[in-house]
Amino acid sequence: NDTGAGKHWSDNEVRALINIWSDEKIQQMLEGATRNKEIFEEIARRLMKRGIDRDWKQCRTKYKNLKYEYRALQKENDHLGNPRRKMRFYDEVDCILRRQPLGPSGWGCESSSLLSGTKNFSDEIK
């Protein structure tokens, strides 16, 4: 019985997760929530509607890992004074965590490509 627990997340799956995470309602629910199983169950349901089969634990783990990697890079870049390394989806996570005001596309940053599915944002590791 393969639960997919160790299954690698594709770029499209991560983009979908970030897109759902960027939803204002989801952000408000996550803010200050300590028991957040229901929130991640909702995220998993939304992913399922997009044809992505991930359970709430996988969603929570990926969310935490993205946040952790982002914060570690922020700390490293602040310490070094110049950004030497960048993570995949840095700009999108940065947008959400800095809570950019929503743009005309509904996405908070310059990168509305997340919603349209085009690939013109920094998605390569530098």
N, C-alpha and C positions, 0 to 999 in steps of 0.2 A: 504494500500500500504506500505509494509514493505521494507524500504530502507536498513535495516541491520545496521543502524547507531550505535546502541548499541550492536551489535553482537560481542561477544568475539572472539579475534584472536586465532586460534589454533597454536600450536608450528610449524606445517608445513607451515602455512601461514606466520608466523613471519620469519621463515627461508628463505622462498621464497622472502619476502620483503628485508631482509638483503642481500641475494644473489644478487638481482637486484641492491640494493643500493651500493654494493661493486664494481659494474661495473665501470671501469675507466671513461667511457663517462658520466655516470650518476653523478659520483662524480664531474667531471669537470663542468657539467651543474649546479649542486647545489651550487658549490663554488661561493660565492658572489652574488648569484641570490636573488633578493628581491621579484620579481614577478615570482613565481615558479609553477603556476597552470599547465602549459604545461608539465613541468618535471614530476609532479605527475600523470598527465593524461597518460604519457608514461609508468610510473611505473605500473599504473593500467592496461594498455593494456598488458604489459608483464605478469602481474599476471594472467590476463584473459586467456592468451595462456597456462598457467599452470593449468587452471581450477579453479582459485581462483577469485571469484566475489567480488571485492572491488572497490569503486569509488575513485576518486582522493583525495577527502577530508578525507576519511578514511585512505588512504595511508599517506597523509601529517600528520595527527594527530598521527598515530602510529610512524612515523619517528621522529616527534618532541618529543613524549613521551619517546621513546628509548634514544634519545640524552639527554633529560632533566634528566632522571633517571641516565644515565651514568655519566653525569657531577656532579650531586648531590652526587653520590657515590664517585667520584674522590675527590671532595672537602671534604667530610666526612672522607674518608680514609687518605687523606693528613693531615687533622687536627688531627686525632686520632693517626696517625703514623703507624697503622697496619690495614690491611683490615679486618674489622669485618663482613661486610655484602657484599653479592655479588648479583647482579641482574641476572635474566634469560638472556642468550645471551650476558653476559658482555664481554667475550673474543672476540666474533665476532664484537661487536660494537667498542670495544677497538681497534681492528685491523683496522677497517675502519677509525676511527677518528684519529688514530696515523699514518695512511697512510703507512702501512708496504709495503715494496717492494713485488711485486708479486712473488709467489713461482712457482714451476714447474706445479702445478695444476691450476694456474691462481688465486688462492685464496691467499691473502697476509699473512696469518698466518700459524702456525703449523697445524691449524685445517682445513684440506682439506675436513673434514667430512661434511662441510656445502654443498659442491657441490655434494658429493656422497650420501648424505641423511642418512649416518650412525650416530649413536648417541654416540660418544665418547668424546664430549666436555662438558664443564660445562653448563648444561642446567637445573641443579637443583638450587634452591635458598638456599644459605648457610646462 
